[in-house]
Amino acid sequence: MKQNQEPFARTAHGSALFCGCCGKVEVTLGNAVLCMERDDFASVLQVIDGFDPDTAADSRTRAFVIRTESGDAAFVFDRRELLELRELVHRAEDYVTREEPSAGPRPRFSRSLLN
């Protein structure tokens, strides 16, 4: 990712960048940074869209978990964070699909709920 690149999308707590040189998308929300290649993007979008924000016991509970394929890392979000992440990811998808079609998803992430 190039230094000093301008985000193409911003929310109150996050942003999304696209690097034309390497084709990577970087979505940042608070301390969570998802950096993926163009071909991985559809898989991440599928995971995030698979959550139902209304399943959280209350809005402050961090019940939504996104894990890397290897299981080495996980990102945990509350309802507000999930909705903001979803907005950023969809805006990033719109941007990426305008730039160039993807070769197809390669699953790299999985989702789960904390009870």
VENPEPE-V831157 format. One record per residue. RES is the residue in three letters. PSI is psi in whole degrees, 0 to 359 (999 if undefined). Layout:
BEGIN
res=RES psi=PSI
res=RES psi=PSI
END
This chain:
BEGIN
res=MET psi=132
res=LYS psi=144
res=GLN psi=151
res=ASN psi=29
res=GLN psi=138
res=GLU psi=132
res=PRO psi=144
res=PHE psi=349
res=ALA psi=142
res=ARG psi=148
res=THR psi=186
res=ALA psi=324
res=HIS psi=10
res=GLY psi=178
res=SER psi=167
res=ALA psi=134
res=LEU psi=153
res=PHE psi=131
res=CYS psi=112
res=GLY psi=333
res=CYS psi=313
res=CYS psi=350
res=GLY psi=18
res=LYS psi=147
res=VAL psi=134
res=GLU psi=118
res=VAL psi=123
res=THR psi=131
res=LEU psi=109
res=GLY psi=235
res=ASN psi=353
res=ALA psi=130
res=VAL psi=118
res=LEU psi=114
res=CYS psi=121
res=MET psi=157
res=GLU psi=160
res=ARG psi=321
res=ASP psi=339
res=ASP psi=347
res=PHE psi=317
res=ALA psi=323
res=SER psi=316
res=VAL psi=317
res=LEU psi=318
res=GLN psi=319
res=VAL psi=312
res=ILE psi=318
res=ASP psi=341
res=GLY psi=346
res=PHE psi=145
res=ASP psi=108
res=PRO psi=338
res=ASP psi=357
res=THR psi=349
res=ALA psi=138
res=ALA psi=318
res=ASP psi=168
res=SER psi=340
res=ARG psi=351
res=THR psi=127
res=ARG psi=86
res=ALA psi=350
res=PHE psi=119
res=VAL psi=130
res=ILE psi=122
res=ARG psi=148
res=THR psi=159
res=GLU psi=321
res=SER psi=344
res=GLY psi=5
res=ASP psi=340
res=ALA psi=152
res=ALA psi=148
res=PHE psi=131
res=VAL psi=132
res=PHE psi=148
res=ASP psi=181
res=ARG psi=312
res=ARG psi=316
res=GLU psi=318
res=LEU psi=315
res=LEU psi=321
res=GLU psi=319
res=LEU psi=316
res=ARG psi=316
res=GLU psi=313
res=LEU psi=316
res=VAL psi=320
res=HIS psi=321
res=ARG psi=323
res=ALA psi=320
res=GLU psi=316
res=ASP psi=317
res=TYR psi=313
res=VAL psi=316
res=THR psi=335
res=ARG psi=325
res=GLU psi=310
res=GLU psi=138
res=PRO psi=148
res=SER psi=154
res=ALA psi=352
res=GLY psi=156
res=PRO psi=147
res=ARG psi=111
res=PRO psi=127
res=ARG psi=344
res=PHE psi=158
res=SER psi=167
res=ARG psi=158
res=SER psi=166
res=LEU psi=140
res=LEU psi=136
res=ASN psi=999
END
